[in-house]
């Protein structure tokens, strides 16, 4: 089977290696996801455009115990336009972490959707969470995954509990002198890095946990998701840059995980003595109904 895009095979997930080696036909389409926050301003998100260009959206719920002012607007409009969504929250490690996790769960539109622990420094003057703090926080959430950078996870010591969660990694390929030359659109990124794990995660033992890659914060927002003008009287002009994300696996696999719509395994057919016991149970049930 031909790998969909040219890539270094060392960066493929074990699951994808298996797909290629066993000649299993997989979708040649990765899921596309955008994340949005208060910076998009009231009325700044073009939801029909989001629905047209993205498989899902991740919405900021807040920082610390301060709710993102646009959380209700964004979650309601995502529902209205049929766009699958999850939310993300940046806790402050200088405040009780489990209490912040409980606070996060009570924000509008959070429960019943994928929840992302955004592991980074929340404010100037704060710091990044330690391993113990991160574990105490994420264990409170209902349906969690972890969003961060490889460097932060390595600074935490790549704790063993990370293997219990899917990881969403931010890694912008053009940094240093050419930092502003990030990808504007999906096509060149997918051609160069499609189906691969972000470089910083290679050799960590967590490659198979990586579910998504935020590959740029300078995507073309007005092409993909933003209105040119907002309804905000102060910030009249809409966003020009967007955080663009791609799944590591194919879109159908990603959405089954993101939405939590995995079909339960069917009950096994009774065999041997179980057949006899099943017949007895049926007779008893019918007798009870008389």
C-alpha positions in Angstrom: 0.0 0.0 0.0 1.3 3.5 -0.8 1.6 5.8 2.1 -0.8 8.7 1.4 2.0 11.4 1.7 5.7 11.3 1.5 7.0 11.0 5.0 9.8 9.6 7.2 8.4 6.2 8.3 10.0 6.6 11.7 7.4 9.2 12.5 4.4 7.0 11.8 2.3 5.7 14.7 2.4 2.0 15.4 -1.2 1.7 14.3 -0.4 3.3 11.0 2.6 1.0 10.5 0.2 -1.9 11.0 -2.2 -0.4 8.4 0.5 -0.1 5.8 2.2 -3.4 6.4 -1.1 -5.3 6.3 -2.4 -3.6 3.2 -5.5 -2.3 5.0 -7.3 0.4 3.1 -7.6 3.5 5.2 -9.2 6.8 4.5 -6.8 9.3 2.9 -8.4 12.2 4.7 -7.4 13.4 8.1 -9.8 15.3 10.4 -9.5 19.1 10.4 -10.2 20.9 13.7 -10.0 24.6 14.7 -10.0 26.0 18.2 -11.5 29.3 19.1 -11.7 31.6 22.2 -12.8 35.1 23.3 -10.3 36.6 20.9 -12.7 35.7 18.1 -15.1 38.3 19.6 -18.9 38.4 19.6 -20.2 37.5 16.2 -16.7 37.0 14.9 -17.1 33.3 14.0 -18.6 32.4 10.7 -20.4 29.1 11.7 -21.6 28.1 8.2 -17.9 28.4 7.1 -16.7 26.4 10.1 -19.2 23.6 9.3 -18.0 23.6 5.7 -14.3 23.5 6.4 -13.9 21.6 9.7 -14.8 18.2 11.1 -14.9 19.6 14.7 -14.1 22.6 16.8 -12.5 23.0 20.2 -13.8 25.9 22.3 -12.1 27.7 25.2 -14.0 27.3 28.4 -11.8 29.6 30.5 -8.6 30.2 32.4 -8.3 29.4 36.1 -11.9 30.1 37.4 -12.6 32.8 34.9 -15.0 31.6 32.2 -14.4 32.6 28.6 -17.0 35.2 27.9 -17.9 33.7 24.5 -18.3 30.1 25.8 -22.1 30.1 25.8 -22.2 31.8 22.3 -19.8 29.3 20.8 -21.2 26.1 22.3 -24.8 27.1 21.4 -23.9 28.0 17.8 -21.8 24.9 17.3 -24.9 22.8 18.3 -27.1 24.9 16.1 -24.9 24.3 13.0 -24.2 20.7 13.8 -20.5 21.1 14.3 -19.1 18.5 16.8 -17.3 20.3 19.6 -15.2 19.9 22.7 -13.9 22.5 25.1 -10.5 23.3 26.7 -9.5 24.8 30.0 -6.2 26.2 31.3 -6.0 25.7 35.1 -3.8 27.8 37.3 -1.4 25.5 39.3 -1.2 28.2 42.0 -4.9 27.4 42.8 -6.4 24.1 44.0 -6.3 21.9 40.8 -9.1 19.5 41.6 -11.4 22.4 42.5 -10.7 24.0 39.2 -11.5 20.8 37.4 -14.9 20.7 39.1 -15.4 24.3 38.2 -14.6 23.6 34.6 -17.2 20.8 34.4 -19.9 23.2 35.6 -19.4 25.7 32.8 -22.1 25.9 30.1 -21.8 23.3 27.3 -18.9 21.4 28.9 -20.5 18.2 30.1 -21.3 15.6 27.5 -18.5 16.7 25.2 -14.7 16.0 25.0 -12.8 18.0 27.7 -9.2 19.1 27.1 -6.8 19.8 29.9 -4.7 22.6 28.4 -1.4 22.1 30.2 0.6 25.4 30.0 1.4 28.5 32.0 -1.9 30.4 32.4 -0.8 33.8 33.3 2.4 35.9 33.6 3.6 35.3 37.1 2.2 31.8 37.3 3.9 28.6 36.1 3.2 25.3 34.3 1.7 22.4 36.3 3.8 19.7 37.9 3.1 16.0 37.2 1.2 15.6 40.5 -0.9 18.7 39.9 -1.7 17.6 36.4 -2.7 14.1 37.5 -4.9 15.5 40.3 -6.7 17.8 37.8 -7.3 15.5 34.9 -8.6 12.6 37.0 -11.6 14.8 38.0 -12.7 15.3 34.4 -15.4 13.2 32.8 -14.1 12.6 29.2 -10.6 14.1 29.2 -7.7 14.4 26.9 -4.5 16.5 27.3 -3.4 19.4 25.1 0.2 20.7 25.5 3.6 21.0 23.9 6.2 18.2 24.0 8.6 20.4 25.9 6.1 20.9 28.7 5.4 17.2 29.0 9.1 16.5 29.0 9.6 19.1 31.8 7.0 17.2 33.8 9.1 14.1 33.4 6.8 12.3 30.9 4.9 10.8 33.8 3.4 7.3 33.4 -0.2 8.6 33.8 0.0 10.3 30.4 -0.4 6.9 28.8 -4.0 6.8 30.1 -5.0 9.7 27.9 -5.0 10.9 24.3 -2.6 13.8 23.7 -3.1 16.8 21.5 0.3 18.4 20.7 1.1 21.9 19.6 4.2 22.0 17.4 4.8 24.8 14.9 7.4 23.7 12.4 8.7 27.2 11.5 10.3 28.7 14.6 13.2 31.0 15.3 14.0 33.5 12.6 11.2 32.2 10.3 8.6 31.9 13.1 6.2 34.1 11.2 6.4 31.8 8.2 3.9 29.3 9.6 1.5 27.4 7.4 -1.6 29.4 6.3 -3.5 26.5 4.9 -3.8 22.7 5.3 -2.5 21.5 1.9 1.2 22.1 2.2 1.3 20.7 5.8 -0.6 17.5 4.9 1.6 17.0 1.9 4.8 17.3 4.0 3.7 15.9 7.3 0.4 14.1 6.8 -0.2 11.0 9.0 2.9 11.8 11.2 3.4 12.4 14.9 4.9 15.8 15.9 8.7 15.6 16.0 9.0 16.3 19.7 7.0 13.2 20.6 9.2 10.7 18.7 11.0 8.5 21.2 8.9 9.4 24.2 6.9 6.1 24.2 3.7 8.2 23.8 3.5 8.2 20.0 0.5 6.0 20.0 -1.4 8.3 22.4 -1.1 11.4 20.1 -4.5 12.0 18.5 -4.0 15.5 17.1 -1.4 18.0 16.0 -1.9 21.8 16.2 0.6 22.7 13.5 0.1 26.5 13.1 -1.4 29.5 14.9 -1.3 31.5 11.8 -3.9 29.7 9.6 -6.0 31.9 7.3 -8.9 32.5 9.6 -11.0 34.5 7.2 -10.7 31.8 4.6 -11.6 29.0 7.0 -13.7 30.2 9.8 -13.9 34.0 10.7 -16.2 36.8 9.7 -14.4 39.9 8.4 -16.4 42.1 10.7 -17.6 41.2 14.3 -20.5 42.5 16.4 -18.1 43.8 19.0 -18.2 47.6 19.0 -14.6 47.9 20.1 -13.0 45.1 18.1 -14.8 45.6 14.8 -12.5 43.5 12.6 -12.5 39.8 12.8 -9.6 37.4 13.4 -7.0 37.0 10.6 -5.1 34.1 12.2 -6.5 30.7 13.3 -5.1 27.7 15.2 -5.3 24.9 12.7 -5.2 21.2 13.8 -5.1 17.9 12.1 -5.8 14.4 13.4 -3.1 11.8 13.3 -5.4 9.1 12.1 -8.2 9.2 9.6 -11.2 11.4 10.1 -13.7 8.6 10.9 -11.5 7.1 13.6 -10.9 10.6 15.1 -14.6 11.5 15.2 -15.6 8.2 16.8 -13.2 9.1 19.6 -14.1 12.8 19.7 -17.8 12.4 19.8 -17.7 9.2 21.9 -20.0 7.5 19.4 -18.3 4.1 19.4 -20.8 1.2 19.0 -20.9 -1.2 21.9 -19.8 -4.7 21.2 -22.8 -7.1 20.7 -23.5 -9.7 23.4 -22.0 -13.0 22.5 -24.3 -15.8 21.2 -24.9 -18.4 23.9 -23.1 -21.7 23.3 -23.2 -25.2 25.0 -24.9 -25.2 28.4 -25.5 -21.5 28.0 -28.0 -22.3 25.3 -29.9 -24.4 27.7 -29.8 -21.8 30.5 -30.9 -19.1 28.0 -34.0 -21.2 27.1 -34.8 -21.7 30.8 -34.5 -17.9 31.3 -36.9 -17.3 28.4 -39.5 -19.7 29.8 -39.3 -18.0 33.2 -39.7 -14.6 31.7 -42.7 -15.7 29.7 -44.2 -17.3 32.8 -43.8 -14.0 34.7 -45.6 -12.1 32.0 -48.8 -14.3 32.3 
